[in-house]
Amino acid sequence: MGILDFLRRSAAPQPRREPVFIRSYSGASSAARYSDFGTSYLSADAELETALPKLRARSRNLERNNPHARRFMALMQDNVVGATGFQLRVSAKRTDGPNAQPDNYGNDLIAARWAKWCKSATADGMMTFREASRMAVRTWARDGEVLVHFRMGREFPDGIALRFYEADHLDETLNRAFPGTGNRIRMGVEIDADEKPIAYHILTTHPGETVWSTNNRRYRRIPASEMLHLYIKSRAGQTRGEPPMCVVLTDVKMIAGYREAEVTNRRVAAAKMGFFERDENAGPVKGVADSVTPEGQLEMDVEPGKMTALPPGYRFNPFNPNTSSTDFAGFERQMIRSIAAGLGVSYFDLAMDLSDVSYSSVRQGALSDRDFYRGMQAFFIERFAMIVYAKWLQNLFDFGNIGIPDYRYEKFLDASSFRGRGWSWVDPQKEVDAAIKAREGRMNSLQNQVAETGMDWWTVADEIAEEDAYLDGKGIPVISKNQPAQQPLAQDDPTQ
């Protein structure tokens, strides 16, 4: 083969090879069976901007009209805040070092002032701090975000009070950029280049007020240092919170519609309606003139236990809608299980149904629920209670004239903590025995064990010491592990 033949073969067009694609993820397939699988490439804020008002409105509708949504919010309030609210403990020391003594005077003073302020914590003077905490939890469970403005002024106790704003006051359509600064407004929240909130542009009037006019929208710019914006971030760059019930809105709506149809069907079936059929050779209706309509149709009202004879040539054809469905309870149970899973709570707690559960399943569900509520407690203590307390404490040191030097503010703040409610034991005997063994094996502390029940260890210790001293003064022996109770004598023992 000559050089010319080689060049001709090299210049000749080569057959095109089709690329070989290897499917790595079946979930990314474009097959027809995935045609109804919605996809979105938008950012978190871009998705929330158009959907948030409707999601929030539908969640509020469920709160007003759906028993399961109302139950979820009650569960959140009762298990996160509880009946007594978040309890403050202040344990500052007089000096630094391992042998430092507690500052009992300062700790008791701040705790007493906090307890007094908590009796009227809101700007309208109508809510205690416990009630405000429960409102914050309920607002988050319904709207997905909580807005609290720190109002300052001598007209408020200790110069500070809380004012709640509904999320509607943050206009989702307010989006603006400030060229040259890197700052911008996203859905009413002004943020810097690092997406840190700088200010909140609050509508001066709720957009749902009956006197509202869209042509007179006025905003009030409140610095972020004066606002508490509480929500859970599920995506990076998310500026607003999404309602927790958004994932179950469809299920709740479908089960409500199914229940209405089922109840209507059973009501119709219970009415025992029917139709009168007339033979062709039937004569005129006689003796029942009151039962004949102006159109000449036979119509009768039937009373329970009463038999009525039909005119000659007429027969009754009953209308019996299908009521043979026996899976109503099972279908509803499965739907509520799906709703409970989406909300993060147990089915039997949400539905208040213990008909088909065992002790082990209830115990496992209760333990899982407690982990969920403890996580939510930590969230609200860190993001709500501690932030409110820090603002109040700073204001107290600045203007309260409490007789404690200002430079000790940080020490008292760092030595302060809140405790949420606890839960009683599912199986008291077994869990008490396990707690004793864990304590004896140095696997847990008594302080932590008492805290898990929602009580304060120092308070419990003081009460036990006071109780023992009182019993000892009365000459009543104290029963303990090292001093077992005296067994009663058997009445039929002849040796005694």
C-alpha positions, 0 to 999 in steps of 0.5 A: 500500500502506497502513501497515497492509499494511506492518505485516502483512507485517513481522509475518508469519513469514519462512521459516527459512534453513538455515545454510550450512556450509563444510567447511574440513578433510576430516579433521574430517568425520563421514562413515561412513568416519571412524567408526573414526578414534579421537579424544581431547580429553584432556590428555597426562597424562589419556591417559597415566594409564591407558595408561602401565602397559600400554604400559610392560609391553608394551614390556618384553615385546617387549624380552624376546621380539622380536628387532627390539625388542632390536635397537633398544635395542642400536642406541640404546646403541651409537650414543648412548653407544658403547663408550667413553661420554661423554668429559669435557673441562675447559678453564677459564682462569686469568683472564678476558680474551682473553689468559688462559692455560688452567688446566692444573692445575685442568683435569687435576685435575678430569678425573682425579677425574672419571675415578676417580669414573666407575669406580664411579658407582652406589650399589651399586658395580656400574656405571661411569658408562659402564654407567650411561649405557648403562642410562639410554639403554636404560631410556628406549628401553624405558620412555620415562623414567628415574629417578635418585636422587642418593645422598649420603654419605661411604660413596660416592666423592666423597660421591655416587652414582647409584641407578636406580629403575624408572618403576613406583616412580612410582605413576600412580594417585597424584593429589592437590591441595593447596588454597590452594597451587596445588601438586598431585601428578600420577601421583606427581610433585608440581608447582607452579602452573607445573608445575615438579617439586617432589618425587617420591613414590617407592614404597618397594617395586617394585609387581611384587615377589612380596611386595607388598601393595596395602594397605601402599603406602608412599611416600617423598617425595624433593625434585626437587633430588635426583632426575633425571627424564629423558623427552622432552616431546611435549605441553605439560603432560606430566608423565611419559614415553611409551615410544618403542615405543608407536607400533609395538606393533601392527605388531610384534605383528601381524608376530610373529603372522603369522610364527608362523602362516607357520612353523606352516603350513610345518611342517605342510606338511613333515610330509606328513600325510594320511588313509586312505579306506576303500571300502564293499566293503573287507574287514577289515584283515589283516597290519597289526594293529599299525597299527589303532587300538582304534577300528578306524582304520588308522594308519601311520608313514611313514619317508623312502625307504620305500614301504608297500602299503595293504590292499585297499580303502584309498587315501591322501588327502594333506593339503596345506596351502596353501604357495604364498604367495611374498610372505612376505619382501616382506610382512615387509620392508614391516612392518619398514620401518614399524617402523623408521620409527616408531622413527626408524632405518633399515630395513637397520640394524634388520633387518640386511638389506643384500640389496636396498640400493645404496651410495647408499641405504645412505649416505643411510640412514647419514647420516639415522641419524647425525642422529637419533643425534646428536640423541639424544646431545645430549639425553642429554648435556644431560639426563643427563651434564651434570646428573650432572657438575654434582652431582658437581662441586658435591659435590667442591668442597663436600667434596672438599678439592681445593685449588681455591677454591669460588668457581671452581665456576661457571667450571669447570662452564661450561668443561666439556663432554661429547663423544659417540661419532663415526662413521667415514666412509662414503666415506673418500676423498671425505669426506676430500677434502671436509673438506680443501677445507672447511678450506682455504675457511674453511668448517669448523674442524679442531677441529669436523672431528675432533670429528665422528669422536668424537675430541678435537682436542687429544688428536689434536694432541698425539699428532701432535706426539709422533709427529712428534718421535719420527719426527724423532728416528729420522731418519724423514722425515714425509710431508705435503702440502707434502713429498710422498713420494719416488717409487720409481725404475723398475727398467727405467730405463737412465739411473738 
